[in-house]
């Protein structure tokens, strides 16, 4: 089961709910969005943030 606070799982859920096709590789380490190039987990999070679908992680004070 995926922990509720997993930011990658949240990004996948949000992207998919907005109509994007999100596919993992066999190890769930890289992701393909809408048939594009493979992205790392960080790239996937950055994409979700750039598209305004995720707020990203907070800054440490």
LUMGUPA-28820 format. One record per residue (C-alpha): x, y, z. Coordinates in Angstrom, 2 decimals, padded with zeros to 5 digits. Example, Ala and Ser with C-alpha at 12.3 -4.5 7.8 and 13.67 -1.06 7.14 Angstrom:
{x=012.30; y=-004.50; z=007.80}
{x=013.67; y=-001.06; z=007.14}
//
This chain:
{x=000.00; y=000.00; z=000.00}
{x=001.20; y=003.53; z=-000.82}
{x=001.53; y=005.86; z=002.20}
{x=-000.90; y=008.80; z=002.08}
{x=001.94; y=011.31; z=002.38}
{x=003.89; y=009.98; z=-000.63}
{x=004.39; y=013.04; z=-002.87}
{x=005.02; y=010.92; z=-005.98}
{x=001.77; y=009.02; z=-005.50}
{x=-000.04; y=012.33; z=-004.97}
{x=001.47; y=013.78; z=-008.18}
{x=000.44; y=010.67; z=-010.14}
{x=-003.09; y=010.85; z=-008.75}
{x=-003.47; y=014.55; z=-009.50}
{x=-002.04; y=014.28; z=-013.01}
{x=-004.26; y=011.30; z=-013.82}
{x=-007.34; y=013.02; z=-012.40}
{x=-006.69; y=015.93; z=-014.78}
{x=-006.70; y=013.64; z=-017.80}
{x=-002.99; y=012.89; z=-018.17}
{x=-001.81; y=009.34; z=-018.82}
{x=000.86; y=008.45; z=-016.25}
{x=002.79; y=005.19; z=-016.62}
{x=005.55; y=003.84; z=-014.35}
{x=008.49; y=001.73; z=-015.46}
{x=008.83; y=-001.81; z=-014.07}
{x=010.52; y=-000.56; z=-010.88}
{x=008.29; y=002.49; z=-010.32}
{x=011.41; y=004.69; z=-010.42}
{x=010.73; y=006.48; z=-013.72}
{x=007.48; y=007.80; z=-015.08}
{x=006.09; y=008.59; z=-018.53}
{x=003.40; y=011.25; z=-018.85}
{x=001.24; y=011.32; z=-021.97}
{x=003.72; y=009.10; z=-023.83}
{x=006.58; y=011.57; z=-023.47}
{x=010.14; y=011.02; z=-022.31}
{x=010.82; y=009.09; z=-019.11}
{x=010.95; y=011.27; z=-015.99}
{x=012.50; y=010.55; z=-012.63}
{x=010.31; y=010.92; z=-009.54}
{x=011.73; y=014.42; z=-009.10}
{x=010.90; y=015.26; z=-012.69}
{x=007.36; y=014.01; z=-012.20}
{x=006.95; y=016.20; z=-009.11}
{x=008.40; y=019.19; z=-010.98}
{x=005.97; y=018.65; z=-013.85}
{x=002.99; y=018.54; z=-011.49}
{x=004.20; y=021.74; z=-009.83}
{x=004.81; y=023.52; z=-013.18}
{x=001.33; y=022.59; z=-014.35}
{x=-000.06; y=024.09; z=-011.15}
{x=-001.50; y=020.76; z=-010.02}
{x=000.61; y=020.36; z=-006.89}
{x=001.91; y=022.85; z=-004.38}
{x=005.22; y=021.04; z=-003.92}
{x=007.01; y=020.54; z=-000.66}
{x=007.39; y=023.30; z=001.86}
{x=010.70; y=025.00; z=002.56}
{x=012.63; y=024.22; z=005.68}
{x=012.94; y=027.22; z=007.95}
//
